[in-house]
Amino acid sequence: MAAHLLFVTLFLGLVSGPQAVEVKVDKIVRSVALELDGRRIATLNAAPWRTEIDLGTDMVPPEAHGDRVRR
C-alpha cells in the first residue's frame, strides 16, 4: 500500500528566512524527511508533522522535497 504525503503549508511566491512547514501523512507513515536543494534539513518522527525550517536569505527558488517512510 502506498503512503501519501501532503504539504499543508503553501508558499506563495518567493520566501526567505525561518518558515513554518506542516505536512499531513497517512497513519502508516513513521517518519518524514524534508530536503532543500538536495540536503536534509529536518526529520519528523511523530505527529504533529510540523517544524520550522530556515530558507536562508537568497531570493532564489530552492528545490524542496518531502519523503515518507512506513515501517
N, C-alpha and C positions, 0 to 999 in steps of 0.2 A: 504494500500500500504506500503510495506516495504521500509525503508530508508537504504541507503548504506553509509559506511564509508570506505575510502581507505587511508592507510598510504603512503604518498608521500615520506617521509623520510625513508631511508633504513639504518640500522646499520649493517655494515658488520664486523663481529667479535665482540669481547667484547670492549665496550667503557665505559668511566667514565667521571666525571665532567660535566660541563654545555654543553648541546647539543640542537640544534635547532630541533624542531619537526613540521612537516606540514602534515595536512590531507586534503582530499577533501571529500565533502559530497553532498548529493542530496539537491536540493533547499528547500525541505520541512523541513530540519533539522534546529532547532532553537538554539541548544547548543551541545557541545561535552565535555564530561568529560574524562580526561586522568587519569589513575590509574597506579601505580607502586607498586608491591608487596602488592596489596590489599588496598592501601592508595591513596586517591585522591590527585593528585599533581597539577592539572590545570583544569580549566573550561573555555572553549572558547564559547563566546556568539554571535559572529558575524565573518564574513569574514574580514580580511584574517584569515583562520583557521590555525594559526601557533603561536608557543610560544617557549620559551627556558625552558628546564627542567634540573634539576641537578641530574645526575645519581650517585652521590657520588664518593667515592674513591675506593670502593671494586671492584675487578675484578670478581665478581660472577654474572652470568646472572640473572637479575631480571625478574619477570613476569609482562609484560606490557599489558594493555588493553585500548581500547578506546570504548566509548559508545556514541550513538547519541540519541537525544531527538527531537521528532517532536511534534508540537502543532498546 
